[in-house]
Amino acid sequence: MTATVDADPDTAALRMPVWNTLAERADALRRALPSRPQTAAERCGWLRSLTPAQARRAALLDRLDALCGHLAGRPALGYSPDDPMPAAALEEAEGFNPHLTRLIARYRASRPGPDTAVVS
């Protein structure tokens, strides 16, 4: 992974472990699903052949791949190109590694957000 987005030190420290976790999850899903064809026409038939559980895993695989690309500096649709660490990436990485989960909790606590009230 090569990140091209400048980020603060907290974000930079999280980028690689979050990317690694998302990539590992995506690889596991890829191995669990039937091989995905390359052409759009074949992929349409492939999607129709999946069970509902497999279709959910395929959708999650697409999401994880998009988030990995975003973290590597290739902005994904639906995420701001200026956001080096989308909340969705943190949500998908959380809970798979205790150390990373603690880092994510500290990262969130240090950031004012929609759930954080800033009192002056």
N, C-alpha and C positions, 0 to 999 in steps of 0.2 A: 504494500500500500504506500502510495506517495501522496501526502496531503499538500494541497496548494493553498488552502485558505489559512490566512494568518489568524491565530487565536491566542487568547490569554493563556498563561501557564497552566491553569486548572483544566481548561479544555484540551490543551495539547497533551497533558498527562493522561487524560481519559481516552483520547482518540484511539490509540493503538489497542488497549485492552478491550474497549467496546467493539472495535472492528473485529478483533480476533474472536470474541464471543459470538458476534453475529455471523461471521464466516463459518465458524464451527457448526453453529445451528443450521445454517444453509446447507453445508456439506452433508450433514446427517439427513436432512430432508431430501436432498438430491439422491442420496443412496437408497432411501426408503421408497422413492417414487419410481414408476416405470420411466425409462429413458424418454426425455422430451425431444421431439423432432425439431429440426431447425426451421423448416419453412412454415409460414403462417397457415397454409391449408392443412398441412399434416398436424400442426399443433391444435387446430380446431377439432379435428377428429380425436386427437389424444385427450383433449379436455373433456370431450363428450364420453370417452371411455372410462374416465376415472369414477371411482365411487365417491359419495359425498365427503367421506373422511379424507380421501386422497385429494379431492378438489380443494378442501380447506388447507391442506398441507402445501399444495401447489401455490395457492394464493399467498400463504405465509412465506414461501420460498421467494416469490417475486418481490414481496415487501422487504425481506431481509437483503436480497441482492441489491435493491434500489438504495437501501440505507447504507450498505457497504460502499457502494459507488459514491454516495453523497459524502461519506466520511473521507473517502479517498480523493475528494476534490472534483467529482463529477456530479454537480447538483441534480438531484432527483426531482421529478415532477411532484408537486404538492408540498415541497419543502423550500423555504427561502434559501436562495443561493448564498445569502449573507450569514446564514446560521450554520456554524461549523459543527454544532452538536445538537441536532434536533431532539426534542423530548421523546419522540417515537423511538429513536435509537437507544436512548437510556432505558425506556420501558421494555424494549425487546431484550436488552442485555441484562437487566436486573433479575437477580434470583438464580443465576446459573453458576455464579462464582462468589463465595462469601466476601472475599477481599474486594472484588470489583463492586459488589452491592454496597459495601460500606463507603467506598470512594464516591459512588453515585449519590448516596445519601448526603455526604459532606458537600459535594458539588451543588446539589439542589439547595441545601441549607444556606450556602454562601451567595445564592442568586435571588434577587427579588423576582417574583413571578406572579402569575395570576392568583396563586394560592397563598402568597406571602404578603402580609400587610406591612407596609413600611410606615413607621410612626416617626414623626419629626418632633 
